[in-house]
Amino acid sequence: MVFKEGTFHGEIPEHFDGPHPAVLETAVADALAAAGTLDPSDVAVTSENGVIYLTGRVGSLEEVARAIEIARSVPGVRAVESALVAG
């Protein structure tokens, strides 16, 4: 996973709504890794405006559904868009 540098330092700007995308991406990636019910090593997690985008490959359709469920459960996630492939 690639971590992005913060785009601001100090206090969060007034117009900023929600957690920083890099913080949210890390939280989702950590939740996927800790779940133990899927192999997230080929999954990329990106975030924009609270929407999580999952791309990559997992082992089965059940793992796709589980990854989406786990991502949705992370605080601050507004929606999940998946382009995960099974197999």
N, CA and C atoms as an extended XYZ file, in Angstrom:
261
Properties=species:S:1:pos:R:3:atomname:S:1:resname:S:1:resid:I:1 pbc="F F F"
N         0.847       -1.177        0.000 N   MET     1
C         0.000        0.000        0.000 CA  MET     1
C         0.888        1.235        0.000 C   MET     1
N         0.509        2.246       -0.726 N   VAL     2
C         1.242        3.501       -0.803 CA  VAL     2
C         0.587        4.497        0.146 C   VAL     2
N         1.388        5.104        1.002 N   PHE     3
C         0.873        6.103        1.921 CA  PHE     3
C         1.166        7.490        1.375 C   PHE     3
N         0.159        8.354        1.453 N   LYS     4
C         0.293        9.717        0.954 CA  LYS     4
C         0.722       10.649        2.087 C   LYS     4
N         1.504       11.632        1.739 N   GLU     5
C         1.871       12.665        2.696 CA  GLU     5
C         0.673       13.571        2.935 C   GLU     5
N         0.566       14.086        4.150 N   GLY     6
C        -0.498       15.034        4.445 CA  GLY     6
C        -0.351       16.296        3.617 C   GLY     6
N        -1.469       16.895        3.238 N   THR     7
C        -1.422       18.092        2.408 CA  THR     7
C        -1.503       19.369        3.234 C   THR     7
N        -1.625       19.226        4.554 N   PHE     8
C        -1.622       20.400        5.416 CA  PHE     8
C        -0.951       20.012        6.727 C   PHE     8
N        -0.512       21.015        7.450 N   HIS     9
C         0.160       20.786        8.721 CA  HIS     9
C        -0.489       21.676        9.770 C   HIS     9
N        -0.556       21.203       10.994 N   GLY    10
C        -1.174       21.997       12.051 CA  GLY    10
C        -2.650       21.694       12.144 C   GLY    10
N        -3.464       22.733       12.300 N   GLU    11
C        -4.898       22.547       12.452 CA  GLU    11
C        -5.555       22.227       11.123 C   GLU    11
N        -6.633       21.453       11.198 N   ILE    12
C        -7.379       21.074        9.993 CA  ILE    12
C        -8.114       22.304        9.454 C   ILE    12
N        -8.049       22.541        8.143 N   PRO    13
C        -8.741       23.687        7.560 CA  PRO    13
C       -10.251       23.613        7.785 C   PRO    13
N       -10.913       24.765        7.778 N   GLU    14
C       -12.359       24.827        8.003 CA  GLU    14
C       -13.137       24.003        6.984 C   GLU    14
N       -12.714       24.018        5.736 N   HIS    15
C       -13.467       23.342        4.675 CA  HIS    15
C       -13.267       21.836        4.670 C   HIS    15
N       -12.389       21.320        5.533 N   PHE    16
C       -12.085       19.894        5.547 CA  PHE    16
C       -13.206       19.150        6.253 C   PHE    16
N       -13.781       18.149        5.582 N   ASP    17
C       -14.904       17.400        6.123 CA  ASP    17
C       -14.535       15.925        6.236 C   ASP    17
N       -14.346       15.446        7.442 N   GLY    18
C       -14.054       14.033        7.638 CA  GLY    18
C       -12.594       13.776        7.878 C   GLY    18
N       -12.262       12.496        8.069 N   PRO    19
C       -10.858       12.150        8.311 CA  PRO    19
C       -10.018       12.333        7.053 C   PRO    19
N        -8.741       12.566        7.238 N   HIS    20
C        -7.824       12.701        6.113 CA  HIS    20
C        -7.857       11.396        5.322 C   HIS    20
N        -7.857       11.469        3.987 N   PRO    21
C        -7.923       10.250        3.173 CA  PRO    21
C        -6.869        9.208        3.540 C   PRO    21
N        -5.654        9.628        3.830 N   ALA    22
C        -4.596        8.673        4.166 CA  ALA    22
C        -4.899        7.958        5.478 C   ALA    22
N        -5.503        8.655        6.432 N   VAL    23
C        -5.870        8.041        7.706 CA  VAL    23
C        -6.957        7.009        7.479 C   VAL    23
N        -7.950        7.352        6.660 N   LEU    24
C        -9.037        6.435        6.366 CA  LEU    24
C        -8.540        5.214        5.587 C   LEU    24
N        -7.671        5.435        4.618 N   GLU    25
C        -7.101        4.330        3.841 CA  GLU    25
C        -6.339        3.367        4.752 C   GLU    25
N        -5.561        3.918        5.664 N   THR    26
C        -4.790        3.093        6.594 CA  THR    26
C        -5.717        2.303        7.508 C   THR    26
N        -6.766        2.941        7.999 N   ALA    27
C        -7.708        2.257        8.890 CA  ALA    27
C        -8.381        1.084        8.178 C   ALA    27
N        -8.782        1.283        6.927 N   VAL    28
C        -9.427        0.210        6.170 CA  VAL    28
C        -8.424       -0.899        5.868 C   VAL    28
N        -7.226       -0.539        5.438 N   ALA    29
C        -6.203       -1.547        5.142 CA  ALA    29
C        -5.863       -2.352        6.393 C   ALA    29
N        -5.765       -1.687        7.535 N   ASP    30
C        -5.485       -2.385        8.793 CA  ASP    30
C        -6.625       -3.329        9.155 C   ASP    30
N        -7.873       -2.893        8.961 N   ALA    31
C        -9.032       -3.729        9.267 CA  ALA    31
C        -9.068       -4.961        8.361 C   ALA    31
N        -8.734       -4.779        7.093 N   LEU    32
C        -8.691       -5.914        6.165 CA  LEU    32
C        -7.611       -6.912        6.581 C   LEU    32
N        -6.449       -6.404        6.964 N   ALA    33
C        -5.342       -7.269        7.365 CA  ALA    33
C        -5.646       -8.002        8.669 C   ALA    33
N        -6.321       -7.346        9.585 N   ALA    34
C        -6.607       -7.936       10.890 CA  ALA    34
C        -7.763       -8.925       10.855 C   ALA    34
N        -8.582       -8.878        9.823 N   ALA    35
C        -9.787       -9.716        9.770 CA  ALA    35
C        -9.463      -11.200        9.784 C   ALA    35
N        -8.420      -11.591        9.078 N   GLY    36
C        -8.044      -12.992        9.058 CA  GLY    36
C        -8.927      -13.872        8.193 C   GLY    36
N        -9.977      -13.308        7.614 N   THR    37
C       -10.888      -14.110        6.795 CA  THR    37
C       -10.647      -13.924        5.302 C   THR    37
N        -9.630      -13.149        4.958 N   LEU    38
C        -9.282      -12.948        3.556 CA  LEU    38
C        -7.830      -12.547        3.452 C   LEU    38
N        -7.283      -12.685        2.253 N   ASP    39
C        -5.896      -12.299        2.005 CA  ASP    39
C        -5.902      -10.964        1.259 C   ASP    39
N        -5.619       -9.852        1.958 N   PRO    40
C        -5.680       -8.544        1.329 CA  PRO    40
C        -4.365       -8.097        0.683 C   PRO    40
N        -3.424       -9.018        0.491 N   SER    41
C        -2.113       -8.621       -0.005 CA  SER    41
C        -2.145       -8.030       -1.409 C   SER    41
N        -3.160       -8.351       -2.208 N   ASP    42
C        -3.282       -7.793       -3.557 CA  ASP    42
C        -4.415       -6.787       -3.663 C   ASP    42
N        -4.813       -6.206       -2.537 N   VAL    43
C        -5.908       -5.231       -2.515 CA  VAL    43
C        -5.338       -3.837       -2.301 C   VAL    43
N        -5.739       -2.908       -3.158 N   ALA    44
C        -5.369       -1.498       -3.001 CA  ALA    44
C        -6.571       -0.749       -2.428 C   ALA    44
N        -6.295        0.115       -1.462 N   VAL    45
C        -7.344        0.901       -0.811 CA  VAL    45
C        -7.055        2.370       -1.054 C   VAL    45
N        -8.008        3.061       -1.656 N   THR    46
C        -7.887        4.508       -1.825 CA  THR    46
C        -9.158        5.160       -1.306 C   THR    46
N        -9.067        6.441       -1.007 N   SER    47
C       -10.201        7.154       -0.427 CA  SER    47
C       -10.326        8.534       -1.043 C   SER    47
N       -11.570        8.933       -1.237 N   GLU    48
C       -11.849       10.293       -1.691 CA  GLU    48
C       -13.190       10.717       -1.109 C   GLU    48
N       -13.180       11.780       -0.333 N   ASN    49
C       -14.390       12.321        0.289 CA  ASN    49
C       -15.149       11.274        1.097 C   ASN    49
N       -14.440       10.418        1.802 N   GLY    50
C       -15.075        9.413        2.638 CA  GLY    50
C       -15.518        8.158        1.913 C   GLY    50
N       -15.321        8.127        0.594 N   VAL    51
C       -15.656        6.936       -0.185 CA  VAL    51
C       -14.398        6.094       -0.341 C   VAL    51
N       -14.503        4.825        0.004 N   ILE    52
C       -13.381        3.897       -0.119 CA  ILE    52
C       -13.496        3.154       -1.439 C   ILE    52
N       -12.381        3.096       -2.167 N   TYR    53
C       -12.319        2.362       -3.435 CA  TYR    53
C       -11.384        1.174       -3.230 C   TYR    53
N       -11.930       -0.024       -3.437 N   LEU    54
C       -11.149       -1.252       -3.315 CA  LEU    54
C       -10.871       -1.798       -4.707 C   LEU    54
N        -9.605       -2.035       -5.016 N   THR    55
C        -9.237       -2.609       -6.303 CA  THR    55
C        -8.239       -3.736       -6.062 C   THR    55
N        -8.171       -4.649       -7.000 N   GLY    56
C        -7.217       -5.738       -6.884 CA  GLY    56
C        -7.890       -7.087       -6.948 C   GLY    56
N        -7.243       -8.070       -6.335 N   ARG    57
C        -7.689       -9.459       -6.432 CA  ARG    57
C        -7.716      -10.116       -5.062 C   ARG    57
N        -8.778      -10.892       -4.824 N   VAL    58
C        -8.888      -11.737       -3.639 CA  VAL    58
C        -9.217      -13.151       -4.101 C   VAL    58
N        -9.268      -14.108       -3.175 N   GLY    59
C        -9.387      -15.509       -3.537 CA  GLY    59
C       -10.743      -15.971       -4.024 C   GLY    59
N       -11.829      -15.346       -3.536 N   SER    60
C       -13.158      -15.849       -3.891 CA  SER    60
C       -14.187      -14.726       -3.836 C   SER    60
N       -15.390      -15.031       -4.327 N   LEU    61
C       -16.475      -14.056       -4.257 CA  LEU    61
C       -16.859      -13.770       -2.805 C   LEU    61
N       -16.727      -14.773       -1.938 N   GLU    62
C       -17.007      -14.567       -0.513 CA  GLU    62
C       -16.020      -13.558        0.085 C   GLU    62
N       -14.768      -13.606       -0.356 N   GLU    63
C       -13.774      -12.652        0.132 CA  GLU    63
C       -14.063      -11.239       -0.379 C   GLU    63
N       -14.594      -11.129       -1.587 N   VAL    64
C       -14.991       -9.811       -2.111 CA  VAL    64
C       -16.057       -9.220       -1.191 C   VAL    64
N       -17.090      -10.015       -0.903 N   ALA    65
C       -18.177       -9.536       -0.043 CA  ALA    65
C       -17.660       -9.198        1.351 C   ALA    65
N       -16.766      -10.014        1.874 N   ARG    66
C       -16.213       -9.773        3.212 CA  ARG    66
C       -15.379       -8.496        3.236 C   ARG    66
N       -14.580       -8.258        2.207 N   ALA    67
C       -13.763       -7.037        2.144 CA  ALA    67
C       -14.643       -5.795        2.124 C   ALA    67
N       -15.735       -5.846        1.369 N   ILE    68
C       -16.661       -4.709        1.316 CA  ILE    68
C       -17.296       -4.486        2.683 C   ILE    68
N       -17.713       -5.558        3.326 N   GLU    69
C       -18.330       -5.480        4.644 CA  GLU    69
C       -17.358       -4.888        5.670 C   GLU    69
N       -16.122       -5.340        5.642 N   ILE    70
C       -15.112       -4.830        6.575 CA  ILE    70
C       -14.857       -3.348        6.327 C   ILE    70
N       -14.712       -2.955        5.065 N   ALA    71
C       -14.458       -1.544        4.740 CA  ALA    71
C       -15.614       -0.666        5.210 C   ALA    71
N       -16.837       -1.127        5.024 N   ARG    72
C       -18.014       -0.355        5.454 CA  ARG    72
C       -18.063       -0.182        6.968 C   ARG    72
N       -17.479       -1.115        7.707 N   SER    73
C       -17.555       -1.072        9.161 CA  SER    73
C       -16.572       -0.081        9.793 C   SER    73
N       -15.642        0.443        9.016 N   VAL    74
C       -14.642        1.360        9.558 CA  VAL    74
C       -15.268        2.747        9.765 C   VAL    74
N       -15.127        3.311       10.964 N   PRO    75
C       -15.683        4.643       11.229 CA  PRO    75
C       -15.126        5.681       10.255 C   PRO    75
N       -16.011        6.519        9.734 N   GLY    76
C       -15.622        7.566        8.796 CA  GLY    76
C       -15.861        7.193        7.350 C   GLY    76
N       -16.085        5.909        7.067 N   VAL    77
C       -16.346        5.475        5.692 CA  VAL    77
C       -17.801        5.774        5.363 C   VAL    77
N       -18.011        6.545        4.310 N   ARG    78
C       -19.362        6.910        3.888 CA  ARG    78
C       -19.940        5.909        2.905 C   ARG    78
N       -19.086        5.343        2.055 N   ALA    79
C       -19.519        4.377        1.042 CA  ALA    79
C       -18.306        3.582        0.594 C   ALA    79
N       -18.573        2.440       -0.035 N   VAL    80
C       -17.499        1.594       -0.555 CA  VAL    80
C       -17.806        1.266       -2.010 C   VAL    80
N       -16.830        1.496       -2.875 N   GLU    81
C       -16.909        1.129       -4.287 CA  GLU    81
C       -15.878        0.036       -4.511 C   GLU    81
N       -16.326       -1.108       -5.039 N   SER    82
C       -15.416       -2.230       -5.208 CA  SER    82
C       -15.209       -2.586       -6.675 C   SER    82
N       -13.962       -2.755       -7.031 N   ALA    83
C       -13.577       -3.302       -8.332 CA  ALA    83
C       -12.719       -4.543       -8.099 C   ALA    83
N       -12.987       -5.231       -6.983 N   LEU    84
C       -12.220       -6.419       -6.640 CA  LEU    84
C       -12.604       -7.568       -7.573 C   LEU    84
N       -11.603       -8.376       -7.907 N   VAL    85
C       -11.793       -9.539       -8.759 CA  VAL    85
C       -11.503      -10.777       -7.931 C   VAL    85
N       -12.331      -11.792       -8.094 N   ALA    86
C       -12.142      -13.052       -7.373 CA  ALA    86
C       -11.386      -14.032       -8.244 C   ALA    86
N       -10.477      -14.771       -7.613 N   GLY    87
C        -9.798      -15.825       -8.356 CA  GLY    87
C        -8.338      -15.754       -8.402 C   GLY    87
